[in-house]
Amino acid sequence: MRILLGIGHPADVHLFRFLINNLVEDGHDVFVAAREKEVTCYLLDKFNITYHRVSFHQKAISKKLVNYFVRWVRTYRLCRTFSPDVALGVGDFYLPLSIHCDD
């Protein structure tokens, strides 16, 4: 099974790290799309989880708006190349917009 995980916050790393390890051990293809916020990528590196950075955390409202579209386009492209069967994320509303890319 091909699984896409959206990691947008450092807490998500702690939530999904055991799931990721178990899925990889069981032979599933797991792809992690991460947003750089605080120590998210540091934790992913620390736990030896391979990921692709799709965006950075923005504080200004105007930058958040631009970042929304940038992140969605990058997630959509990843979805098209990876073709996941399942996408998981906590409060990650980019994934449902991207998961049906082959329709």
C-alpha positions as CSV (number, residue, x, y, z in Angstrom):
1,M,0.0,0.0,0.0
2,R,1.2,3.5,-0.8
3,I,0.6,6.0,2.1
4,L,1.1,9.7,2.1
5,L,1.5,11.4,5.5
6,G,1.2,15.1,6.0
7,I,3.4,16.5,8.8
8,G,2.7,20.1,9.6
9,H,3.7,20.4,13.3
10,P,6.4,18.9,15.5
11,A,3.6,17.1,17.5
12,D,2.7,15.3,14.3
13,V,6.1,13.7,14.2
14,H,5.6,12.2,17.6
15,L,2.1,11.1,16.7
16,F,3.1,9.3,13.5
17,R,6.7,8.1,14.0
18,F,5.8,4.7,15.3
19,L,3.2,4.2,12.7
20,I,5.7,5.2,10.0
21,N,8.3,2.7,11.3
22,N,5.7,-0.1,11.5
23,L,4.3,0.5,8.0
24,V,7.8,0.6,6.5
25,E,8.8,-2.6,8.4
26,D,5.6,-4.3,7.0
27,G,6.7,-3.4,3.4
28,H,4.4,-0.4,2.7
29,D,5.6,2.6,0.7
30,V,5.4,5.6,3.0
31,F,6.0,9.2,1.8
32,V,6.1,12.1,4.3
33,A,5.3,15.6,3.1
34,A,6.5,18.0,5.8
35,R,6.1,21.6,6.6
36,E,9.0,23.3,8.2
37,K,7.7,24.6,11.5
38,E,9.9,25.1,14.6
39,V,11.7,21.7,14.9
40,T,9.6,19.5,12.6
41,C,12.4,18.7,10.2
42,Y,14.9,18.3,13.0
43,L,12.7,15.6,14.6
44,L,12.2,13.8,11.3
45,D,16.0,13.7,10.8
46,K,16.5,12.6,14.4
47,F,14.1,9.7,14.0
48,N,15.6,8.8,10.6
49,I,12.3,9.5,8.7
50,T,12.7,10.3,5.1
51,Y,10.6,13.3,4.1
52,H,10.1,16.0,1.5
53,R,9.7,19.6,2.6
54,V,6.7,21.2,0.9
55,S,6.7,24.6,2.7
56,F,7.8,26.7,5.6
57,H,5.8,28.2,8.4
58,Q,4.8,31.8,7.7
59,K,3.7,34.4,10.3
60,A,2.4,37.3,8.1
61,I,-1.1,36.8,6.8
62,S,-0.1,37.8,3.2
63,K,2.7,35.2,3.3
64,K,0.3,32.6,4.7
65,L,-2.1,33.2,1.7
66,V,0.7,32.7,-0.8
67,N,2.1,29.8,1.1
68,Y,-1.4,28.1,1.0
69,F,-1.2,27.9,-2.8
70,V,2.4,27.0,-2.9
71,R,1.9,24.2,-0.5
72,W,-1.1,22.9,-2.2
73,V,0.6,22.9,-5.6
74,R,3.6,21.1,-4.2
75,T,1.4,18.5,-2.4
76,Y,-0.6,18.0,-5.6
77,R,2.6,17.3,-7.6
78,L,3.8,14.9,-5.0
79,C,0.5,13.2,-5.1
80,R,0.7,12.8,-8.9
81,T,4.1,11.3,-8.8
82,F,3.6,9.1,-5.7
83,S,0.0,8.0,-6.4
84,P,-0.9,7.2,-2.8
85,D,-3.7,4.8,-1.8
86,V,-4.2,6.6,1.5
87,A,-3.4,10.1,2.8
88,L,-3.2,10.9,6.5
89,G,-2.6,14.1,8.3
90,V,-3.8,16.1,11.4
91,G,-5.8,19.1,10.3
92,D,-4.0,19.0,6.9
93,F,-6.6,20.2,4.5
94,Y,-4.2,20.1,1.6
95,L,-4.3,16.3,1.4
96,P,-8.0,15.9,0.5
97,L,-7.5,18.5,-2.3
98,S,-4.6,16.5,-3.7
99,I,-5.4,12.9,-3.1
100,H,-7.8,12.5,-6.1
101,C,-5.2,13.5,-8.6
102,D,-5.8,10.7,-11.1
103,D,-9.5,11.5,-11.6
